[in-house]
């Protein structure tokens, strides 16, 4: 970065040259965008997840995976990979749970920048996972895996629903709506929400609240797609809470992972991008308006 400008290396120039030389080859590509993790196991889970999806994706589509940060290739390189293979149309699909800064600003910034570099390439943008019926089935299946019967009434049991945390108002609103809808589908006397960072209540506060309300058993339910540093931290927290509250049974459910219903959602988001019904295109328009009004310094 130099005064807010990202410096381009020779690889970018080579990518443009390859694109120009192979311009006669017309292909469509889908570029999945994961968040990226400092824990490489989480990045590998994203790659393997997309590999498992390939049989359900139109074989005529090129399929590439990239990351916002902490992992390679980044979005810039992912777009180049698609173009170097002959793509003249790229559907960019975020693998992101909630609609916040990454999906509103960072990914649109990459797409808009690429459009300037490659004016002959058509880009479409998919929407985030957001509030979708399938996510409740995923969450309930993860609860069942730790012995929770979603059809039964539970006495003295608390669910602590845990998200990453965001300063974005829309993301928090969506998370609380998901929390409310999930709480209506399972019969527990205590259902609390918490965040791993950025905002409150914290996980510690959530646990304390559950204990104060009389919970004898607490299930920590992560609202995370794949493993990562925060999932490892949550596991350590569960151990600490067990020591702090020895009379309370504290368990931790699994994250989304390789759930087939997660594949269904992303395939739906891809089809929406292709057929023009994705709200992602409005996000690109909103981003352009935002830049016109406020400017934008690109950090990714």
N, C-alpha and C positions, 0 to 999 in steps of 0.2 A: 504494500500500500504506500502511496506517496501523495500527500495532501488529498486524501479521499479517493484518489484514482488507483485502480488496481493495475499493476504493471503486467503486461503480456509478455510471455516468454516466446522463444523461437518455436516451441511446439504449437502455439496458436497459429503462427504464420504457416507452418507446415500443414496444419489442419485445413486452413483456408485453401491452400494450393491443391491439396488432395481433393477437396470438395469441388473446386473449379474443373479439375481434370476429369472427374467422374460424374460430372453434372448430368450426363445423358442417362444415367441409371436412376430410375425413379422408384423409390421404396418408401414405405411408411414405417415409423418406429414408435415404440413406447419406451419412455424413459421414466423408470420408477425412482423416486427420490426418498431415501431413508434419512432419518435425522443424523445418524452417525453417533458413535460412542467411543469414549476413551478406552473402553473394554472391547478388545477385538472380537471376543466371542459374540458380542451383540451385533457387530457388523456382519459377521459370518452368518448369523441367524437370518438377517435380512436377505443376504444373497441366496441362501438355501431356500428361504421362503419363496422368492421369485422363481427359482428353479423348479420348485414343486408346482408353481402355477402355470408353467409353460405349456403343459398339455391342454390346458383350457383356454389358451390365448391363440387367436388366429395365427396359424403358422406363416402366413404371408407377412406378418409384422416382425420387424427387428425388435429384440427385447434387450434393454440394457438397464443396469442398476447403478445409481450413484448416491452421493451423500451430501448433506448440507455442510457438515463439519466433522472433524476428527478422523475421517476415513477417506480412502480413495476408491474410485475416482470422485472428484467433486462434480458439481453440476456443470460447470464450464467444460470439464473434460468429458463428461457424459454426453453432452450435446455434440462435441467434436467427434466422439466415437460413432454416434449415429450418422452424422453427416459424411464422415470418411467412408462409411459402408454404403453410401448412396442414398440416404434418407433425404427426401425433399419435404416431408411432413413429419413432425415430432409431437407426440402426445405426452405431455409431462404430467405424471401422476404422483402426487405426494402421498407417502405412507406416514401420515400424521393423524393423530387422534382428534385434536381440537384445533379450531380455526383461530390462530393467533399470529404473532409477528412473523414467524417463519413462512406461513402460507399466505399472509397478507402482503408482506414486504420483501422478504429475502428471496424466495423462489421467483416471484414476479420480476424482481430486479434482474435476476440471472436471465430470465426469458427475454425481457426487453433489451438487455444488453446484447444477447445473441441475435435478436432480430435486426439490430443495427449492424452487426458483423456479417450476418447472412440474410440479406433482404429477400432472397428468393425462396427461403425456407418458410413453410407454414407451421406455426406453433399453435397447439391447443393446450389448455391447462385444466386439469381435473380438480375436483373439490376434495377436501379432507374427509376423513371417515365420519366425523361429526356425530349427530344423533341419528342412529340407524337401528332398526328393530333387531337386526342380527347380533348387535353387541350385547344385548341382554341375555341371549342364549349362550354366548361365549362366557360371560361373567358367571352365569348360573352353573355352567358346566365346570368352571374352575372351583366354585364353592362345593359342588358335589364331590369333586376329587379329594377334598379334605374331610369328607364324611358328613357334609351338611345336606340334609334332605330338604330340597326347595319346596316340596309339597306339604311339609309338616309344620306344625306350630312349635316354636322353640321358646322355652322359658329361660330367662337369665342369660340369653345369648345376644352378643352385639356384633354387628358388622361394621368395621371401620374401612370405608372406601377411600383409597389413597391415590391422588394424582400427583404429577410432577410439580405443578404450580406454575402460574402465569400471572403477569401483571395486566394481561389483556382482559377487558371487561367481558367481551363476548365469550371468550374461552371459559372464564369462570362461570358465567351464566349457563353455558351449555353443560358444563360438568355438574353443576347443581341440579339442572333439569334431569340429566341422566341419573344422578343419585336419587332424586325423588321418584322417578319412574321405576328404578330397580327396587327401591324400598317397598313400592306398592305390589311387587310381584313375589316377595318373600315375606314370611310371617315371623318377624323378630321384634321384640319390644324396643330394641335400641339399634338405630342405624345412624351412624355419624360419618361425616366427610372430613378429610384432612389433606394437607399438601406437604410434599417433601421439601419445598423451598419457595422463595419469592414472596409468598403470601401466607395468610393464616386462615384457619387454625393449623398449627403444626401437627405432625404425627404424635408427638409427645402430648400435646393438648388434647388430641382426639382420644388417645388411650386413657388419659386421666378422666376425661368426660365419661367414657364408657364405664370405668371403674366406679366413679361417683354415682352413676345411675344404677349400679347394682349388678353389673355384668359378672357372671361367673366364668363365661367363656367369651373370648374375643377372637374373631377371624379378621385378620388384616387382608383386605382384598385390593390388590394393586390394579390401577388403571394404566397399565403399561403394555406396549406392544411386544417388546423383546427385552432380553436381559441387558444389563449395563451397570455402571457404577452405582446408580441410585437403587437398583434392585439388590445389589450386594449390601449397600448400606441399610436397606430395609430389613434384610435378613439378620444383620447384626443388631438392629434395633429390637427385633422380636426376641432375641436372646436376652438383651438387657432388660426388656420389659418383664420377661418371665422371672428374672432374678429379683426385680423390684416389686413385683406383685405375685408372690409364690402361690397364693390361694386362687389365682385366676389362670385358667387354661388359655394360653395365647397361641394361635396358629397363624400361618401365613399361606395364602392361596397362591397359585401360579399366575404369571402374566399371560397375555393372549397367546403368544408363540405361534406354533404351526396349526392354528385352528382352521378347519375347512371353511367355517363361516366368515372368517376374516378374509380368506381368499375370495369368497362370494362378494363381499363388499367392495374389494379393490377391483374385481372384474366389472362390477356394476359401475364404479367410478370411471373405469377405462371406457366402457361403452358409452357413457354419458359424454365424455370428452370427444369421442369419435362422432357421435350423432348430433352434437351441438346443444345438448340439454344440460351441460355442466354449468354450475354457478361459478366455476373457476374463471371463465372468460370475463365475468363481471369483476372478479378480483383484479384481473389485469387492467381493466378500465379504471377501477378505483385507484390502483397503484399509479397509473399515469396522471390522474387528477391530483393525487397526493403529492407527487413529485413537482407538478406544475405549481402547486400552492406552497409547499414547504421545502422543496429540494430533497435530496436523498444522498447520504454518504454511505457507500456500499462497504460492508465489513466482511462479507463472506467470501 
